[in-house]
């Protein structure tokens, strides 16, 4: 038997004892997680396709380890403008082992915390999850949307008028939310292009605003 699940915006074909690497989930090695978005199920004799998910089906998995992907370099240079920017990124990943494919409404005994963005918990909760970032968070105001690169005074007014008041609101956006606000506020793809969600998560984790990091990077010549 195999199933097709969706997690982290991607689809995976899985069977019992398969080990896969997916977008980061909250949890420690040995904890159990459940994937409720089962798009297709097959037992060899018959295949069930969800609309969009298969009712009563879920997949249980055990977290093997937390890790990070290979470093990806993004380099941008503007000719004759004395401008260049180099950024490095390593994606947070989770390795899980599929333990069981459940049908008929059976449930998984989940021991890991729900896979939600830590930023969506709010500044206080984020500090509890990452104590080392507490001091940095205290020094920065989470309601200061202008610290996110790409948000100027005009866009900030639009966001606040729409009820978006802090980094927490932006960090909790899904891909559908980004598309919705892009159309509603005529952002012209800026939120995706400038990686607002990632920037908000970085700020909540205590990292410096990207604009300041870029200045320090250009001055030192090092890749941050």
N, C-alpha and C positions, 0 to 999 in steps of 0.2 A: 504493500500500500504506500502511496505517496500523496503529498499535498502541495499546493502552491499557496504560499503565504505572502502577506505584504507587511513590511515593517521598514521604517525609515525612508518611506517613499520609493522603495524598491521591492521587487518580487523575487521569491526564491522557491525552487523546487526542492522539497525535503522529504526524507524518509527516516524511519527509526535508525538511530545510531549515526546519522550524518552529522558532521561537524562543519559549521559555516561561520563566516565572519560577516557581521552586520554592523549597521550604525549603532553607536553607543546606547546601551541600556543602563539604567541605574540599578546597581546591585553588586554583590561580591561573588567571588568564585565559590561554587557549590550551591548557590541559591537557585531556586526554580522560578522560571518565568513562563507566561502563557501568551500565545499568539492567537488572538481571536479573529483576526482578518484572514480567513481561509477562503481563497478565491476559487480553488478547484480541488476536488478529491477523487482519487481513483484507487480501486482495490484490485485492478487487473482485469476484472470481468466487466465492470461498469464504471462510468465516469460521471461525476456530478459537477456541473459548473454553477458557481454562485451568481446571484443577481442582486447586489454585486458579491455577496459572501454566501458561503454554504451554511444554512441554518443548523444550529446544534453542533457544529464542528469547531474544534480548537486543536492547537498543537502545543505540547508541553516540551520544555527544553531546560537544560541545566547550564548555568554560566560556567564556562571553563576558565576564562581569563579576560581581563580588561587590557587593552593595548592601544597603540596608535599606528596609523598607516605610514607609508613612506612620505618623505618630505617633498612637497611640490613647490616649485619656485614660480612666482609671478613677477615678471619684470616689464615695466612700462617706461618708455623713453619718448620724449617729445623733441623732435628735431629742431635745432636752432632756438630752443626755448630754455636751455640750461636746466632742464627738468628731467629727472629720472626717479623711479620708485621701484624698489625690490622688496617683495614680501615672501616669506616662507610660511607654509601651512602644513600641519600634520593632522589628519582626521582622527578623532577619537573613535575607536572600534571596540566591539565586544565579540569574543569567540564563544559560541554556544554549541552544545551537543543536543540534538533532537532525541528525546527519550520516548515519546509516545504521541500517536495521532488519535485524538478522541472524537467520537461521533455520538449521535443520539442525545446530545445535551449534557454529556458528562463534563464535569468541571475539573480544573487543575488546581491542586493545592499550592498556591503561589506563596513563596517565601521571600521573594525580592520585592523591593518597593516599586510602585507603579512607574513606568518609563515616561516621566514628564520632565520638561525642561526645568532645571533647578531655578532658573530665573523667574519662572511663573509662580514660584512659591513666595516671592516677595523678598525685599532686601534683608529683613530680619531672619527669615528662614535660610537665605543664601549664606548669611554670616554663620549660622549654626552648622551648615553643611561644610563650609570652608572657613574655619576660624582664622587661618592665616591671612585671608582677604579682608578681615573685619576692619583693620586700621585704614586700609586703602578706601574701603567703602564709606567710612565715616568722613573721609576728606572730600568725597565727591557726592553731589546731590543727585539722587536717582531721578529727580524730576527735571533735570537740566537736559532736555532733548538735544540742545545744540552741541553737546559733546560727541554726538554721533556724526561722523563725517558724512556730509551730503545733506544735512538738515540745517537750512538757513532760517532766518526770521520768518519769511513768508510761509515756508512749508511747516515750520513749527506752529504757526497760528492755525493752519489748516488741521494739523493733527490734534491740537488741543480742542478745537471746535468740534472735532469728531469724537472727543472723549478719551483720546490717547494722551495720558498725562505723565508717563514715566517709562524708564527703560524696561520695567517688568512687562508692560503692555506690549511693547514691540518684541521683546525676547520670546514671548509666548505665541507669536504668530506662526501659523502653519503656512504651507505653500498656498493653500486656498485663501487664507487671510491676506497674504501678500498681494495676490491677484485682485482680491476684492477691494483693498484700500488703494491699490494702484489705479484702478478704474474710477473709484468713487472720488478720489482726491486729485486725479489727473497728475500722477507722479511720473508718468512716462518711463516706467521701468527703473526709476532711481533706487527704489528700495532693494531690488535685486542686484542692480549694478554696483551699488555701494555697500552691499552686504549689511544692511541695517540690523537684521536679526542676530547675525554673528557678532556685530559690534556691540549690541546691547548685552549679549551674554558675556562678552569679554569685560565690559565695564562692571557688570554685576560680580564678576569673578575677581575684581580688584585690579585688572590690567589698565594701563594708561590709555587715554583716548588715542585713536589711531593717528590723528593729525600730529599730535606731539611726538608720537613714536616715529612717524615718518621723518620729522625734522631731525630727531636725534640720530636716526639711521643714516640720513644723508650726510650729516656732520661727521659721524664716526666712520662711515664706509663699511660698517658691519651689517650683516643680515640678522634682523631680530626675529 
